[in-house]
Amino acid sequence: MSDSLLSVGKIVNTHGIRGELKVISSTDFPEVRFAPNSQLILVHPETGEQVQVTVASARPNKGTFIIRFTAYDNINQVEKFKGFDVKVSKEESIELPDNEYYFYEIIGCRVIDEEGEELGVIEEILRPGANDVWVVKMPSRKELLLPVIDDVVLDVDVKAKLVKVHLMEGLL
């Protein structure tokens, strides 16, 4: 079930006594995800328990969001949600522009070089700063770190789960 859900944040604490929660956002679209009347799914990280909620209000606050859900107006009602993941269904994913992809579309893609030689499979995506870095698990050695820049990533086919790259000097 959780494979059909996309993570948009994590509840880290309560805020005040009126049922508000502090959420660290992990979405590029907080203005859509946390808009009033948005449907969210709260998922317990260990038990998988799910609670469907509707956003009543949300506002940014020091790098997080303060969110209140409809039907929850007291700290005692929401304290149990601390630590829960905030998710939406994949059907609610937002259409991305060309050459932009969701993490779940990239992870698991096979990587080949310009000659068609298989290099490995993308296992993880790092976000160190200027550009993302795809971590490729290789059969011959531990891992290859691919900077996601136009000079390196030549073609991405998410339907075929295949990424074609140019190995610049020093990458291997």
N, C-alpha and C positions, 0 to 999 in steps of 0.2 A: 504493500500500500504506500509506504513512504517513498518508493521509487517514482510514484506518480505525483510527488509533491516537490516544489521548489522552495528552498530556504530563502526567506527575506529578512530574517533578523533573529535576535535572541533576547529574551526578557532577562534582565540582570538584577532588577530590584523594583521595589515599590517606590512611589513618589507621593508624598503627602498622605492624607487620610481619606481622600475622596475617591479611591479606587483607581488612581492612575498608576501606570507602570512605566519603568524606564527600559527602553528597547535599544539595543545596538543594531543598527541597520546593516544588512549585507546585500541590499538591493541597489541597483543603479536607478530605480524608479520609486523612491520613497514617496514622492508627491502623488503617485497613483496607488501604491500599496497601502498607505496609511491615510488615504482620503476618507472623509466621513462616509459611512454606509458601505465601505469596502468589507468584503468577507475574508476572514483569515482563519487559519487552522492552527491552534496551539497544540504542540506535540511534546509529550514528556520524553526527554532524551533516553531514559532507561526502559520504562515500561511500554512506551509507544502509545499511551493513552492520548486520545485526540479530543479537543474541545473546539467546536465551531463558534466563532465570535464575529461580531460586527463592530467596526470602528465607529465610536461616537465622536471623538475628537483626537487630534494629534498636533504636536508642535515640536520643532527642533529645539534642543537644549544641550549646549556644550558637547557637540559631537554625538549625541544620542537623540532619541525621540521620546517624548512623554505622550503616552497613548492611553485613552480611556475607552473602554468597550461598553456598548449598550447593555443595560441590565446589570452592570457592575458599578456601584457607586460608593463602595466602602472598602477600606484597606483590608478588612477581614475576609472579604469575598475574593480578593485577587492575590493575596499573599501566597496561596498555594501554587500560583503560576510562575513564581521565581524559578529561573533555570530552564523554563520551557523554550523550545524552538518555535519560531513564528514562520508559518509556511503558507503557500498558496498552491492550488492544483496546477499541473502543467498546462491544462487547457486555458488557464488564465494568463499564460506567458504573453509578453508584449512582443509584437513584431519588431525585429531588429533591422537596422539598415544593412545593406550589402557589406560583406567582409567583417561582420560582427557576429559573435556566436555566444551562446550560453555555455557555461563550464561543462554541463552534463553532455553537451553535443560534442565537445572536444575530447574529454577524458574517454579513453578507450579507442581512440583513432589510431590506426597503424600509420607509421611515418616511413616514407621512402625518399631517397635522394633523387637527383635529376636523372641518373642512369637507371632508376627503377629498383635499386638495391634496397631491401628492407632493413631499416635501422632499429625499429622497436615499436613500442606502444606508449602513448601518452598516459601517464599515471596520475599526474598532479599538475596544478597550475599555481605558480608563485606570482605574487604582485609586489615586487621589491621597490618599484618607483616609476621610472619613466615608461617602461613597457612591461607587459606580462612576460613570464618565462615558463615554457612548457617543459616539464620533466619527463624525459623519454626513458623508459626501462628498456635496456638493450640486452640481448642474449649474450653478447661477447664480453661486455663489461658492465659495471654497475649502472650508471645512468648518464644521459646526455642532457645538458641544459640548453634549450633552444630559445633565444630571444625572439619574441613575436614582433618582428620588424619586416618591412617589405623586402629587404635584401635577402632575408633568410626564408621566410614562409612564402612559397610561390603559389600554392593552390591548396584550398581546403574544400573537401567534398564530404559534408557531414552525413549525407545519405549513404554514401559508400564507406563512411568511417575511414577516410584516407586523407593524409596530409602529405604534400610534396614539398620538399625543402631544398635549399641550396646551402651546402655546408661551407661556410666561410672559413678561411684559414684560422686555425686556433680553436675551433669549436670541438673537434675531436681531440 
